[in-house]
Amino acid sequence: MTAADETTGAHMDRHIPFETLHNFRDLGGYPAADGLRVRPGRLFRADSLGKLRPDTADWDRFLALGIGTVIDLRHPWEARDRGRIPEHDSFAYRNLSIEHRPYDQPSLTPDVEPGPYLSARFMEVAEDGTKELAAALELVAGAKEGLVFHCASGKDRTGQFAALVLGLLGVPDEVIVEDFTLTELATPALLADWRARNGGRSPVWPSFGRAPEAVMRLFLAALRERHGSLDAYVSQALGMDVEALKSALRARLLEPVPTGRPEPVLRRATPGDAALLVRLRDTAALWQLARGIRQWQPGEKTEAHFVDRMREGEVWLSYSGGAVTGAYELWWDDPAAWGPRPPEAGYVHRLMTTPHTAPPGTGRALLAHAEARIGAAGRPYARLDCLSANSRLRAYYEAAGYTVVGEQRAKEGGTGSPYAVTLMEKRLA
């Protein structure tokens, strides 16, 4: 559950839907310096825009974003052999190849750990691509319209450059790590594209196309260990006036957090919402992993899980301004955590809000709705459990009126590995 860190934003899903692009994302809505947030609709990251073609729905969708600058971070030979974005009068195109030592990820052997390996490659880019990185940062700071930067899959070179920009904007490390891991939502489509280009075979490296949090976490630590800080890296290695750069970036890309968002509207989920619920849960799992919370893993819950919960209990979705902002499951018994009990309670599970885009209070509104449903069923108790190691979440529920009534030290998780949970209960008026 991510309600403890709710902020406001515009969309449930950062991935903007295209037919041919799988990892095109708006970086807006992230919390930044001085209590501000990154302005939506101004800074985008993407996989290869060479897949776009004029006179298609994808091309019209791209042009409608109002992008005035495209930065292609790939090698010139990639742009030549695999295609670059078609020319158009509405935007300028720059090819700035930040990677000087290419490597073949699909052919890596299975024993290669992605965290140490890719973070070391990122450090090579940080040392080799200083001229190109500085030029790209100047373009971002000076752009008066929307700007998008991309590489091939929108993961490594794009992720590294996104980390530099977000760091200079004052976005916290855990959010930068989270942003990197969101490629995981696009991994199946990126792998399908790779297989289609390579005769149906699969990459040798099982981590190809993956974006585990360890990669970005280790890179940020290594960059600071070598240079002292991100500011020092930009100043000394890139040779830029870091204060002037930060001032320009923040003036262009930050804005106050909006107030007065519409109250959430809830509706009961149907089987047609199952894919949306899977994506919402996977997004919340990535949020947790970026903060060292290892209760949920992406991919653990399938559409069948949510359809089953709809049949055996209830699943609810919340909306604000037309965008999905959260969901929860309501069970009418929970023997795995609570043992056999009389029909005296409703059990709240998978209470989740959309990271950085749900209005403040969405989690509490979902909880209140669940309690009202339980009370309407004539049951006097609302019950839930949370990971025993997550003291922050426990405090969140305690503030909502829940008290600790026990511990379950061997609840079965989605991976089949038992984990300890704290059992919490609220007596309903």
GUDODO-31090 format. One line per 5 residues: number of its first residue (from 1); their letters; for each residue x negated, y, z of N, C-alpha, C. Coordinates in steps of 0.02 Angstrom, whole numbers. Each point is the difference from the previous one (the first is absolute). Layout:
BEGIN
NUM) a) X/Y/Z/X/Y/Z/X/Y/Z ~ ...
This chain:
BEGIN
1) mtaad) -43/-59/0/43/59/0/-44/62/0 ~ 16/49/-41/-43/58/-7/32/64/26 ~ 54/-6/37/37/60/20/-41/47/43 ~ -51/-26/35/-37/43/46/-39/54/-36 ~ -10/-7/-64/-39/50/-37/40/31/-56
6) ettga) 64/10/9/41/27/-54/-20/71/-17 ~ -4/16/-65/-7/68/-24/48/7/-58 ~ 3/58/-31/47/9/-54/-34/-5/-68 ~ 40/-11/-52/-26/-6/-66/57/-4/-50 ~ -14/-23/-61/50/4/-52/26/-67/-24
11) hmdrh) -42/-52/-2/20/-62/-31/-15/-59/46 ~ 40/-53/-8/-15/-60/38/-65/-32/-24 ~ -10/-3/-65/-54/-37/-30/-46/47/-38 ~ -64/-1/17/-47/44/-35/-11/-20/-73 ~ 11/-63/-16/-9/-23/-68/57/27/-44
16) ipfet) -18/42/-48/49/26/-47/11/-53/-54 ~ 62/-20/-13/11/-57/-45/-13/16/-73 ~ -43/-39/-31/-12/0/-72/4/-72/-24 ~ 12/-9/-64/1/-68/-26/-70/-28/-10 ~ -46/43/-22/-67/-24/-17/-53/16/52
21) lhnfr) 14/47/45/-46/19/54/25/-31/65 ~ -46/-25/40/20/-36/61/-23/33/64 ~ -44/49/-4/-30/27/61/-2/76/-2 ~ 52/31/-28/5/72/-6/35/27/62 ~ -36/42/39/26/20/66/-6/75/11
26) dlggy) 48/26/36/-1/69/24/-34/1/68 ~ -51/43/8/-35/5/64/33/49/47 ~ 57/27/-19/35/48/43/30/-31/62 ~ 8/41/51/33/-21/61/-45/-22/56 ~ -64/-13/-14/-45/-22/53/-14/57/49
31) paadg) -6/-15/65/-18/52/48/-71/24/-11 ~ -12/65/8/-65/29/-15/-19/50/54 ~ -48/43/-16/-27/47/49/52/50/23 ~ -8/23/62/39/56/28/75/-14/2 ~ 19/-64/6/71/-17/3/36/5/-66
36) lrvrp) -36/8/-55/30/4/-66/3/-70/-31 ~ 28/-4/-60/2/-63/-36/-22/11/-72 ~ -20/-53/-34/-17/5/-71/64/13/-39 ~ -4/49/-45/59/21/-38/19/-54/-52 ~ 61/-25/1/20/-49/-50/1/30/-71
41) grlfr) -10/-44/-49/6/20/-70/-59/40/-27 ~ -56/2/36/-57/38/-23/-63/-42/-12 ~ -7/-55/35/-61/-41/-5/21/-73/-6 ~ -23/-32/-54/19/-69/-14/-62/-43/-11 ~ 6/-64/13/-52/-49/-16/32/-57/-40
46) adslg) -40/-33/-42/31/-47/-47/-48/-53/-24 ~ 29/-53/-28/-39/-47/-40/-6/30/-70 ~ -30/-37/-47/-20/28/-64/59/32/-38 ~ -6/64/-14/50/35/-40/-8/-14/-74 ~ -51/-38/-18/-8/-21/-69/55/-47/-22
51) klrpd) 40/-25/47/57/-44/-17/61/39/-23 ~ -1/67/9/56/41/-22/1/8/-75 ~ 60/3/-29/8/10/-72/52/54/-12 ~ -13/45/-48/51/51/-16/66/-31/-22 ~ 53/39/7/67/-20/-21/25/-62/36
56) tadwd) -19/-5/64/27/-54/43/29/31/63 ~ 40/-39/35/28/25/63/-55/15/50 ~ -54/-40/1/-55/13/46/-34/67/-16 ~ -8/15/-64/-32/63/-20/43/59/22 ~ 64/-4/-11/45/54/21/-1/8/76
61) rflal) -3/-56/35/-1/2/74/-65/33/24 ~ -55/-15/-33/-64/30/19/1/75/-13 ~ 22/21/-59/0/71/-17/46/39/46 ~ 53/-31/24/47/34/44/-29/17/68 ~ -57/-30/18/-31/13/64/-36/68/3
66) gigtv) -8/32/-58/-32/66/-1/-74/-1/14 ~ -34/-52/-22/-72/-7/12/-39/42/-50 ~ -46/40/25/-40/42/-43/-72/-23/-9 ~ -23/-48/41/-68/-25/-4/-1/-75/11 ~ -35/-36/-43/-10/-72/7/-75/-12/7
71) idlrh) -20/-32/55/-70/-19/11/-6/-75/-7 ~ -39/-22/-49/-12/-70/-13/-68/-18/31 ~ 1/-42/53/-61/-16/37/-36/-60/-29 ~ 23/-27/-55/-31/-60/-29/-63/16/-39 ~ -37/-53/-17/-57/6/-45/25/22/-69
76) pwear) -39/38/-37/21/19/-68/17/-60/-44 ~ -37/-55/9/14/-59/-42/69/-30/18 ~ 22/7/62/67/-24/18/53/42/-35 ~ -10/66/1/49/43/-34/1/-14/-75 ~ -58/-15/-28/-4/-13/-72/30/-68/-17
81) drgri) -19/-53/37/20/-68/-18/70/-18/24 ~ 22/29/56/64/-19/29/52/56/-4 ~ -19/56/-29/47/53/-13/2/53/53 ~ 10/62/-23/9/56/46/70/28/-9 ~ 21/44/43/66/30/-5/5/38/-66
86) pehds) 56/-4/-35/8/38/-62/-6/75/13 ~ -24/37/-49/-6/72/8/69/33/-1 ~ 4/56/37/62/38/2/-17/71/21 ~ 37/48/-27/-15/71/15/12/18/73 ~ 38/-41/36/20/19/68/-54/-13/52
91) fayrn) -52/-38/-17/-51/-15/50/-70/-3/-32 ~ -50/12/43/-70/-7/-19/-26/-67/25 ~ -44/-32/-39/-28/-66/17/-74/7/12 ~ -24/-30/55/-72/-3/15/-19/-71/18 ~ -53/-24/-31/-27/-66/17/-62/11/43
96) lsieh) 4/-17/64/-55/8/47/-14/-68/31 ~ -49/-35/-27/-15/-68/22/-42/3/64 ~ 32/-14/57/-34/6/64/-41/-63/17 ~ 13/-55/-35/-34/-63/14/-57/-9/-50 ~ -62/-5/24/-58/-6/-44/-27/-70/-4
101) rpydq) 20/-43/46/-24/-70/0/60/-46/-4 ~ 23/-15/-61/60/-43/-7/-12/-70/27 ~ 54/-32/22/-3/-68/26/63/-36/-21 ~ -3/-66/0/55/-41/-28/38/-33/56 ~ 52/33/24/38/-28/57/33/-67/-15
106) psltp) 32/-10/-57/35/-64/-10/-45/-61/4 ~ -65/9/-14/-46/-58/-1/-36/-12/65 ~ 14/41/52/-32/-12/64/22/-67/29 ~ -44/-32/38/16/-65/28/46/8/61 ~ 38/-52/16/50/6/54/-29/16/69
111) dvepg) -65/-12/10/-29/12/66/-15/74/13 ~ 8/43/-50/-15/71/8/56/33/39 ~ -17/29/58/50/35/41/13/69/-30 ~ 62/18/-13/14/64/-34/-19/61/41 ~ 8/-3/66/-15/60/41/-72/23/-7
116) pylsa) -48/-41/21/-71/20/-7/-21/11/-72 ~ 23/-43/-46/-23/5/-69/23/65/-33 ~ 65/14/3/27/59/-34/-21/64/34 ~ -5/0/66/-22/61/34/-72/17/-20 ~ -41/-51/-11/-69/12/-23/1/29/-71
121) rfmev) 45/-23/-43/5/28/-67/24/73/4 ~ 46/14/46/24/68/8/-58/46/21 ~ -44/-25/42/-58/40/21/-46/13/-59 ~ -7/-49/-45/-39/12/-61/30/56/-41 ~ 65/-1/-7/34/53/-37/-11/67/34
126) aedgt) 4/1/67/-10/62/37/-70/29/-10 ~ -49/-43/-11/-69/23/-10/-15/14/-73 ~ 28/-40/-46/-16/6/-71/42/54/-35 ~ 64/5/19/47/41/-39/10/70/27 ~ -51/28/31/8/64/34/21/56/-49
131) kelaa) -30/1/-59/15/52/-48/74/-5/-22 ~ 21/-60/-15/69/-10/-23/51/10/57 ~ -17/-22/59/45/10/57/9/74/15 ~ -55/37/-3/5/72/12/43/34/-53 ~ -9/-20/-63/40/29/-54/74/-16/9
136) alelv) 14/-62/21/70/-20/9/31/38/58 ~ -36/10/54/26/38/57/13/73/-20 ~ -43/29/-41/12/68/-23/63/4/-42 ~ 13/-51/-40/61/0/-40/62/-4/45 ~ -2/-42/51/57/-5/46/11/66/36
141) agake) -54/31/23/6/63/37/25/57/-43 ~ -15/-3/-65/19/55/-44/63/-11/-40 ~ 29/-59/4/59/-15/-42/60/40/24 ~ 33/33/-46/59/40/16/65/-39/-10 ~ -4/-58/-33/58/-43/-10/-16/-68/30
146) glvfh) 43/-48/-12/-12/-67/25/-63/-30/-31 ~ -31/-46/38/-61/-33/-23/4/-74/17 ~ -25/-43/-46/-4/-71/13/-70/-24/-15 ~ -26/-44/42/-64/-33/-14/11/-75/-1 ~ -39/-34/-41/11/-72/-8/-64/-35/-20
151) casgk) 1/-67/9/-53/-43/-27/34/-56/-38 ~ -20/-62/9/31/-55/-37/62/-27/38 ~ -10/-22/62/56/-26/39/26/51/50 ~ -32/57/6/22/50/49/-17/-19/71 ~ -52/-40/9/-15/-26/67/-67/25/27
156) drtgq) -55/-18/-32/-66/13/30/-26/70/-13 ~ -15/16/-62/-24/68/-15/53/52/18 ~ 62/-15/-18/55/44/17/9/5/76 ~ -4/-57/34/8/0/72/-55/38/36 ~ -61/-7/-25/-56/36/30/8/75/-9
161) faalv) 19/22/-60/8/71/-12/60/27/40 ~ 53/-39/5/57/20/42/-22/10/72 ~ -43/-44/25/-24/6/69/-38/65/10 ~ -41/20/-49/-37/63/6/48/60/2 ~ 48/1/-45/47/56/-3/42/2/64
166) lgllg) 27/-57/20/43/-1/59/-40/18/63 ~ -62/-24/4/-41/17/57/-13/75/5 ~ -13/32/-57/-12/72/-1/64/39/17 ~ 57/-30/-12/64/31/18/17/-9/74 ~ -41/-39/35/13/-12/71/48/-56/14
171) vpdev) 10/-45/-48/42/-58/10/-37/-50/45 ~ 31/-28/52/-35/-45/46/-25/-63/-35 ~ -53/-30/29/-30/-60/-29/50/-56/-9 ~ 43/-12/51/45/-56/-6/49/8/-57 ~ 17/62/-17/44/13/-57/-38/-10/-66
176) ivedf) -63/20/-1/-42/-12/-60/-7/-75/-12 ~ -11/-38/53/-4/-73/-6/66/-28/-25 ~ 54/23/29/67/-22/-21/12/14/-74 ~ -18/61/-22/10/17/-70/-39/-47/-45 ~ -61/-18/19/-39/-47/-40/36/-67/-6
181) tltel) 28/-24/56/29/-67/0/65/-5/-39 ~ 31/56/-16/64/-2/-36/-7/-31/-70 ~ -61/-6/-25/-9/-37/-63/25/-72/8 ~ 0/-26/61/24/-68/11/71/-10/-27 ~ 40/52/0/68/-5/-26/0/-9/-76
186) atpal) -55/20/-32/-5/-5/-73/-42/-60/-22 ~ -32/-35/47/-47/-53/-17/31/-53/-46 ~ 60/-26/14/27/-52/-45/6/23/-73 ~ 22/63/-10/6/25/-69/-68/11/-31 ~ -49/24/39/-67/10/-27/-31/-66/-20
191) ladwr) 11/-52/41/-26/-66/-17/34/-28/-62 ~ 64/11/-7/36/-25/-59/-28/33/-63 ~ -15/65/4/-30/35/-58/-68/-30/-17 ~ -40/-13/52/-67/-28/-12/5/-68/-34 ~ 45/-42/25/9/-66/-30/23/6/-73
196) arngg) 44/47/-13/25/9/-69/-57/21/-47 ~ -48/39/26/-56/22/-42/-53/-54/-7 ~ 3/-52/42/-53/-50/3/26/-71/-11 ~ 47/-7/-46/22/-65/-22/35/-41/52 ~ 28/32/52/37/-36/50/-41/-27/58
201) rspvw) -67/5/-4/-41/-25/56/1/49/58 ~ -18/-24/59/-1/41/60/-71/22/16 ~ -8/57/34/-67/20/21/-31/-52/47 ~ -66/-7/-3/-35/-46/45/4/25/72 ~ -4/66/8/0/30/67/71/5/26
206) psfgr) 17/-34/54/69/3/25/20/69/26 ~ -50/43/14/15/67/25/7/52/-55 ~ -4/-21/-63/7/47/-55/70/31/2 ~ 2/66/-5/63/36/1/26/15/70 ~ -33/-26/51/21/11/69/-32/63/28
211) apeav) 32/27/52/-25/62/31/4/-5/76 ~ -39/-45/30/4/-8/73/-26/61/36 ~ 27/14/59/-17/60/37/-74/3/18 ~ -33/-58/7/-71/-1/20/-44/37/-50 ~ 19/0/-64/-41/34/-51/-7/74/15
216) mrlfl) 56/34/8/-2/72/12/-26/16/69 ~ 18/-40/49/-24/13/67/-76/-4/3 ~ -30/-51/-32/-72/-8/0/-34/54/-41 ~ 31/21/-55/-28/53/-41/-4/66/38 ~ 55/19/33/0/62/37/-52/-1/56
221) aalre) -6/-58/33/-51/-5/53/-70/5/-29 ~ -13/-33/-57/-66/2/-30/-18/70/-25 ~ 49/35/-28/-12/68/-24/-20/46/57 ~ 35/-7/56/-16/42/58/-67/-20/32 ~ -14/-65/0/-64/-22/28/-59/27/-40
226) rhgsl) 8/2/-66/-55/23/-42/-5/76/-3 ~ 57/35/2/-1/72/-11/22/41/60 ~ 26/-32/51/21/35/60/74/16/0 ~ 27/22/-56/71/17/-6/17/7/-73 ~ 65/1/-14/23/12/-69/-22/70/-23
231) dayvs) 7/49/44/-20/68/-18/-74/3/-18 ~ -42/-35/39/-72/0/-13/-15/-34/-67 ~ 36/-54/-15/-9/-34/-64/15/47/-58 ~ 57/34/4/20/46/-53/-50/57/-7 ~ -23/26/57/-46/56/-1/-69/-21/-24
236) qalgm) -27/-53/27/-70/-19/-14/-7/-43/-63 ~ 41/-53/-5/-7/-45/-58/32/28/-63 ~ 58/32/7/33/28/-59/-20/71/-14 ~ -33/33/48/-25/68/-10/55/52/-7 ~ 56/-10/37/56/46/-6/8/42/64
241) dveal) 31/57/-7/18/41/57/63/-32/30 ~ -10/-40/53/54/-42/25/56/42/30 ~ -15/55/33/53/41/29/42/32/-54 ~ -32/25/-53/37/30/-55/43/-53/-35 ~ -29/-60/-7/37/-55/-33/61/-19/41
246) ksalr) -9/-9/65/57/-19/43/53/55/-1 ~ -21/62/1/48/55/-1/41/-1/-64 ~ -33/-12/-56/35/-1/-64/47/-61/-5 ~ -24/-58/22/42/-60/-2/62/8/45 ~ -11/26/59/56/5/47/50/53/-22
251) arlle) -25/54/-29/47/52/-24/44/-27/-56 ~ -28/-43/-43/38/-26/-57/44/-59/18 ~ -23/-42/47/31/-65/8/37/-11/66 ~ -4/47/47/34/-10/64/60/46/7 ~ 48/-22/39/61/39/13/26/-17/69
256) pvptg) 43/43/29/31/-17/64/45/-62/-7 ~ 5/-36/55/46/-57/2/72/25/-2 ~ 41/-24/-46/69/25/-4/39/-15/64 ~ 49/43/12/45/-11/57/71/-5/-26 ~ 45/-22/44/70/-2/-19/18/-53/-51
261) rpepv) -34/-58/3/18/-55/-45/69/-26/15 ~ 36/-27/-51/68/-26/12/-1/-58/50 ~ 54/-6/37/7/-56/46/0/-66/-39 ~ -28/-53/29/-1/-64/-36/70/-28/-10 ~ 11/-30/-56/62/-35/-16/-17/-74/-5
266) lrrat) 38/-42/34/-14/-72/0/52/-38/-39 ~ -23/-53/-33/46/-46/-33/-26/-71/9 ~ 45/-47/0/-19/-70/8/-31/-26/-64 ~ -57/-34/7/-35/-25/-58/36/-60/-31 ~ -9/-9/-65/28/-56/-37/-58/-39/-31
271) pgdaa) 12/-60/-25/-55/-38/-31/-37/38/-55 ~ 34/47/-34/-34/39/-51/-53/46/28 ~ -1/11/66/-50/42/32/-61/-39/23 ~ -1/-65/-11/-53/-41/30/-70/20/-23 ~ -8/15/-65/-66/20/-25/-22/66/32
276) llvrl) 47/46/8/-16/63/32/-22/-11/72 ~ 33/-45/36/-18/-13/69/-68/-33/5 ~ -17/-44/-46/-67/-30/-1/-53/54/-9 ~ 12/46/-46/-49/53/-12/-5/47/60 ~ 56/15/31/-1/42/60/-39/-33/56
281) rdtaa) 10/-64/10/-37/-34/52/-74/-5/-16 ~ -18/-14/-62/-70/-3/-19/-35/67/9 ~ 36/54/-15/-28/67/11/-12/12/74 ~ 48/-19/41/-9/7/72/-57/-43/26 ~ -8/-60/-28/-55/-44/20/-68/33/-15
286) lwqla) -6/31/-59/-62/34/-18/-13/59/47 ~ 53/35/19/-7/54/50/-29/-27/64 ~ 25/-57/23/-24/-30/62/-74/-20/-7 ~ -17/-35/-54/-68/-25/-8/-51/57/-2 ~ 19/56/-30/-46/57/-3/-14/28/69
291) rgirq) 41/-17/49/-8/24/69/-21/-56/47 ~ -22/-56/-27/-24/-55/41/53/-42/33 ~ 63/7/-21/56/-39/27/10/-60/-46 ~ -9/-60/26/-1/-59/-43/58/-47/15 ~ 59/28/6/60/-41/11/32/-20/-66
296) wqpge) 3/46/-48/30/-13/-65/-54/-3/-53 ~ 11/-43/-50/-43/-4/-59/43/8/-62 ~ -24/36/-51/39/5/-62/12/-69/-30 ~ 58/-9/-28/16/-63/-34/28/-54/44 ~ 6/12/66/25/-52/45/75/-12/-9
301) kteah) 38/52/-12/73/-6/-5/21/6/-73 ~ 36/-49/-24/23/0/-69/72/27/-3 ~ 24/7/-61/70/21/-8/47/-50/33 ~ -17/-64/-1/43/-51/30/7/12/75 ~ -52/24/33/5/15/71/55/50/14
306) fvdrm) 0/55/-38/49/53/13/70/-22/-19 ~ 6/-40/-53/67/-26/-18/26/-45/56 ~ -45/-41/29/20/-43/56/23/42/60 ~ -37/54/14/19/41/57/67/36/-12 ~ 14/17/-62/65/29/-16/56/-50/11
311) regev) -13/-62/-15/51/-52/7/11/-19/73 ~ -54/-2/39/5/-23/69/9/57/50 ~ -13/61/-21/7/58/43/16/61/-41 ~ -37/54/12/10/62/-38/-67/31/-17 ~ -4/34/-57/-58/40/-19/27/68/-23
316) wlsys) -30/53/26/23/68/-16/-56/42/-29 ~ 17/43/-47/-46/47/-31/20/71/18 ~ -48/44/9/15/71/12/-26/41/-59 ~ 36/55/-14/-16/46/-54/0/71/27 ~ -40/42/-30/1/72/14/-12/37/-66
321) ggavt) 47/42/-19/-7/35/-63/-3/-47/-60 ~ 30/-58/6/2/-48/-55/-59/-48/-1 ~ -50/10/42/-59/-44/1/3/-48/59 ~ -22/-61/-11/-3/-49/54/-51/23/52 ~ 20/-3/63/-45/22/54/-12/-53/53
326) gayel) 35/-57/-2/-13/-51/49/50/-57/-3 ~ -9/-48/44/45/-58/2/-9/-36/66 ~ 48/-43/16/-9/-46/57/43/-61/-11 ~ -18/-54/36/40/-61/2/33/-6/68 ~ 61/-26/1/36/-14/62/17/-74/2
331) wwddp) -27/-35/50/13/-71/10/48/-9/58 ~ 37/-55/-1/46/-14/55/-26/-54/47 ~ -57/-29/-15/-37/-40/48/-73/-1/-22 ~ -44/-16/47/-72/1/-15/-36/-50/46 ~ 12/-64/-11/-29/-50/46/-76/-3/-3
336) aawgp) -32/19/-57/-72/-4/-4/-34/45/51 ~ 29/58/12/-30/47/48/33/-4/69 ~ 67/-9/1/38/7/62/26/-66/28 ~ -7/-53/-38/28/-64/22/75/-2/-7 ~ 32/-54/20/73/-5/-5/33/49/49
341) rppea) 46/40/-26/35/50/40/74/-1/-17 ~ 43/22/46/71/9/-16/8/58/-49 ~ 59/7/-31/10/54/-50/11/67/34 ~ -54/27/29/5/61/39/-41/58/-29 ~ -34/-12/-56/-46/51/-26/-4/-2/-75
346) gyvhr) -23/55/-27/-22/3/-70/-76/12/1 ~ -34/-28/-50/-73/2/-1/-24/39/-61 ~ -36/54/13/-23/45/-53/-67/-24/-25 ~ -6/-8/-65/-63/-22/-31/-17/44/-60 ~ -65/3/-15/-25/36/-59/29/70/-6
351) lmttp) 1/35/56/17/71/-2/-59/36/-32 ~ 11/30/-58/-56/29/-38/23/64/-35 ~ -45/49/-1/13/62/-36/-54/9/-53 ~ 15/39/-50/-47/12/-54/-56/46/24 ~ -63/-22/-3/-55/41/26/-4/68/-35
356) htapp) -3/52/40/-12/69/-23/58/31/-38 ~ 53/-38/-14/55/28/-39/66/-2/37 ~ 5/-38/54/62/-1/38/4/62/44 ~ 57/34/3/6/58/45/-11/-20/72 ~ -26/45/41/-9/-16/71/66/-23/31
361) gtgra) -4/-51/42/59/-26/33/35/-55/-37 ~ -26/-20/-59/33/-53/-38/0/-65/38 ~ -57/-18/30/-3/-62/38/49/-1/57 ~ 6/56/36/46/3/56/73/-4/-25 ~ 14/30/-58/67/-4/-28/18/-72/-19
366) llaha) -49/-36/-28/12/-70/-17/13/-41/63 ~ -38/13/52/9/-36/62/69/14/30 ~ 20/63/0/66/18/26/56/-34/-40 ~ -10/-4/-66/50/-33/-42/5/-74/18 ~ -58/-32/10/0/-70/19/36/-10/66
371) earig) -14/44/48/32/-6/65/76/8/-5 ~ 22/46/-43/72/9/-10/32/-63/-30 ~ -36/-32/-47/26/-62/-30/5/-55/53 ~ -50/-4/43/1/-51/52/57/13/49 ~ 8/64/20/54/17/45/68/-15/-30
376) aagrp) 8/14/-65/64/-12/-33/17/-74/-3 ~ -52/-43/4/11/-72/0/15/-26/71 ~ 4/47/48/16/-20/68/-57/-30/39 ~ -61/13/-21/-58/-27/35/-35/55/39 ~ -18/-12/63/-24/55/42/-74/15/-4
381) yarld) -39/-41/-37/-72/11/0/-27/7/-72 ~ -46/47/-9/-41/3/-61/-69/-25/19 ~ -27/-46/-39/-64/-30/15/-46/4/-60 ~ -65/1/13/-50/0/-53/-66/-23/30 ~ -47/-14/-42/-67/-15/24/-51/38/-41
386) clsan) -57/13/29/-55/33/-36/-66/-33/19 ~ -49/7/-43/-65/-30/11/-28/24/67 ~ -20/-46/42/-22/18/68/-60/48/-2 ~ -42/-6/-51/-59/43/-4/15/71/-23 ~ 63/12/-23/17/65/-27/33/43/54
391) srlra) -41/30/42/26/41/55/36/62/-25 ~ -21/25/-58/32/59/-28/73/-14/-18 ~ 13/-58/-29/68/-17/-20/42/-15/62 ~ -30/-33/48/36/-12/63/23/66/31 ~ -44/49/1/17/65/28/57/33/-39
396) yyeaa) 0/-10/-66/53/27/-42/68/-28/21 ~ 3/-67/9/63/-31/19/19/18/72 ~ -48/6/44/15/21/68/32/69/1 ~ -26/45/-43/29/67/-4/71/-2/-27 ~ 18/-54/-36/68/-8/-26/45/-37/49
401) gytvv) -24/-13/61/42/-30/51/-8/-74/10 ~ -50/-31/-32/-11/-72/7/-48/-14/57 ~ 11/-55/35/-45/-20/54/-29/-68/-15 ~ -60/-11/25/-33/-65/-9/31/-51/47 ~ 21/-57/-28/31/-52/41/-37/-66/-4
406) geqra) -54/-3/-39/-38/-63/-3/-52/1/-55 ~ -36/-55/-5/-51/-10/-51/12/-68/-33 ~ -11/-3/-65/1/-63/-37/-69/-6/-30 ~ -39/-47/26/-71/-2/-19/-15/-42/-61 ~ 50/-31/-29/-14/-44/-58/56/4/-51
411) keggt) 23/60/-16/49/7/-53/-33/-16/-67 ~ 35/-36/-43/-27/-17/-66/6/60/-47 ~ -55/18/-33/1/56/-47/11/-24/-70 ~ 0/48/-47/11/-16/-70/-54/-44/-29 ~ -59/1/30/-55/-43/-24/0/-68/35
416) gspya) 47/-9/48/0/-62/37/-45/1/60 ~ -36/56/12/-45/6/56/38/31/59 ~ 1/-32/58/35/28/56/-33/64/25 ~ 41/48/23/-26/62/28/44/21/58 ~ -27/39/45/35/21/60/42/61/-14
421) vtlme) 62/-1/25/44/58/-7/29/19/68 ~ 14/64/7/34/26/58/75/2/-13 ~ 39/-29/45/73/-1/-7/29/61/34 ~ 43/37/-36/29/62/26/76/-1/-8 ~ 34/33/46/72/-4/3/29/68/21
426) krla) 59/15/-27/36/61/20/72/-18/15 ~ 24/20/59/70/-10/17/40/56/-33 ~ 49/-19/-39/40/49/-38/57/25/42 ~ 13/65/-5/54/30/38/67/-25/-26
